Amino acid sequence: MPATKKRSVAKDRSTLVYCIVRETEHARTGAVGERSYIGMTHQFATRLRQHNGEIKKGARSTRRAAGTPPWEPLFLVTGFPARKNASQLEDVMHTTVKPPHAYRHHRNPFAGRSGAGRAWQLFWALQREQLSPKAPPTRTLPLTVHWRLAEHLEAARAACPVPWPARVKHARLRPDQLPDQRITRIDLVSDSDDATEVLAA
């Protein structure tokens, strides 16, 4: 296989879907709220720095203004066999994902936590048989959801009304390993086996 094609395949398989959140304040009332954003990339550390205005490029609509709280990861989803599969999840997350009628009144296990709505949305998105009509069965995707906060990880593992798909695993994204101005990669460490996966930026 030509070197360029090998690089393309590696880039394709390293694509992840991410959710970032940041605190907001209403200009007139001073009320504190929260904004979230769903995206897809194969260079998360670089992408987060773009969102936070540390480096150029990236969408202006999500670029943090000076003096405002920074964007922080809520979760990263890795393990997609191909970039198109990551794109399928991103597309679903950009729509309104609601629980099935039988679970419509079930309490969100992430309630009271940062990004509760997005975490609940991810759970139900991955309960779909397929992410799109041409997507493989969701249960066959070997995904890992990396949570920044331990409380989200605990809720994901213990408090959801039905099990996550069998091949979906959960891991902790440690705060001390978040990207900053000096870091060009992040380590995702599994709570279960301490195995480390490096995503190059």
Secondary structure by P-SEA (a helix, b strand, c coil): ccaaaaaaaaaaaacccbbbbbbbbcccccccbbbbbbbccccaaaaaaaaaccccccccccccccccbbbbbcccccccccaaaaaaaaaaaaccccccccccccccccccccaaaaaaaaaaaaaccccccccccccccbbbbbbccaaaaaaaaccccccccccbbbbbbcccccccccccbbbbbbccccbbbbbcc
